[in-house]
């Protein structure tokens, strides 16, 4: 076994990515403070061909050097929109027929292990602020909540780590 060097890894161009079929998943970022987290979520969204990212509230937008540092150019391939208010983004998604799932610890949340996307259904996931999580008003608009099972003394993960776990699990079930 030999580790591949960058030149040996087959990659598509940004133009090919833009033209490619995406999974029917939108990522909604509800007031994410860290520019590195935003960049990491762009990179994960590129890796799994997420349809687009909605950057809401205080969440920073490209172009931004700090986002670029962790996105490594994924901010150019993944489509994104900016909304001053997360609830406006969710209203737009509802109007476009998306089923909205908040990623949050809440009463009646379902384990990510039990979440199986329905074929033909478009989904949006809401990821919340690093300190306060998904705002209650956004949870109220959601069709449900997905919770990551955790077994240690801490019951929170970094938002970019959470995004990676959730996006991967949804993408593998949609592909």
N, C-alpha and C positions, 0 to 999 in steps of 0.2 A: 504494500500500500504506500502511495506517495501523495503527500499533500499537493493540491493543485495551486499553481500560482495564478494571479489575477488574469493573465492572458489566456489561461486554459479554461476559465469559467465562461460558459456560453451565456451571454446577456443580450437582451433585446434593447434596442435604442429607445430613447424617450418617445420618438414619433411612433415606433411600433407599439410601445406601451399604450400611448394615447388611443391608438386604433384597435387595441386588443379588447376581447370580451372581458368584462369585469364581473366579479361576483356581485349579486344584488344586495350590497351592504354599504351603508353610510355610517361614518363615525362622527358623532357629535361631541365636541369638546366643550364642556360647560365650565368656563372660568378657570382654565389651566394656567397656573402662574409661571411654571418653569419652561423656558424656551428650549432647554434640552429635552424635556419630556415631549414637547410639541414636535420637535425634530425627529425624535425616536418613533413617535406614532406615525409620522409621515413615512418613515423608512419601512416600518412594519406594514403599513397600508400598501406601499409599493410592492413589497414582497408577495403579498397575497391578493393583489389586484383588486383592492377595495375601490368601489365606485367613486367615492369622494369623501372629503372631510369638511365638516362645518365647524368653523372656529368662532366660538360665541363668547360674548362678554369681554372679560379682560384677556382672553387668550390672544397672544400675539400672532401676527400674520407674516408670511413672507412678503417681500424679501427681507431677510434678517440674518445677519452673520451668525448669531447664536443658534438659530433654528438650523441653518445650513450646516453648522458644525456636526450635529448629530444626524441630520437628514441625509447628508452626503449627496444632495441633488434630487432627492425624492420629492422635494417641494416643487420641482419643475414637472415631474411626471404625474403625480396624483392631483386630480382636480380638487379645488377647495373653494369655499365660499365663506364670507365673514358676515356675522350677525351681531348687532349690539345686544340683542336679547335672545337667550336660548329658546324661550317660549315661542318666539317668532319662527325660529328654525323648525321647531317641532310642529307648529301649525302648518308650515309649508310641506313638511314630510307627510303629515296626516293627509293633507289635500292631494298628495301624489300617491297615496295608497300604501305607504310604508307601515309596517308593524314596528312599533318602537319599544325597545327594551332598555331599561336603565340597568347599569351595572352597579349594584348597590346592595348593602346589607339592609334588608327591610322585612317587615312582616309579610308573610306569604311569598317571599322570593323563592325562586327555584334554583337548585344547584346547576352550575354550568354542565355538570356531568349528565343531567337529565334534559338539557335543552337540545331539542332536535328541530332545526329549521324545516318548515314545511316547503315542499317543492312548489315553485311558482310564486312564492311570497317574497316580497322585498322587505328587508329589515334595516333598522337603524339602531345603533347602540349609543347610549349616552354614557360618557365617562366624566366624572366630576372632579372638582377642585381638590388639590392635594391635601388640604386641611379639612374642609367641610363636606367633601363628597358631592354627589348630585343634589342639586337644590330640590326641596320638597315639591315645589310647583311643577318641576319637570317630571318628577316621579308621578305626580298626580295625572299628568298627561300621558304617561307611558302605558303601554298595554300589559306590561309586566316587568318584573325585576329578575335579573340573573345575579347569582352570588357565587363567588369562587369558594370552594371548600378549603378551609385552612385548619391546621391541626396544632399550631404552636401557641405561644403566649401572646403573640401579636396577631391582630385580626385586621390587618390592612397591608396592602402591597403598594409599591410605587405605581402611579397611574400608567406609566409607559410599560411597565412589566405586566400589569393587569391587561392593558390593551393588547399586548403581544399574545398572552394566553387566550384571551377571548376571541380575538380575530383569527388566530390559528385554528381554534376549535370550531368556530363557525365555518371558516373557509374549507376545512377538510371535509365537513359534512355537506357543503354545497357543491364541491367540485366533482 
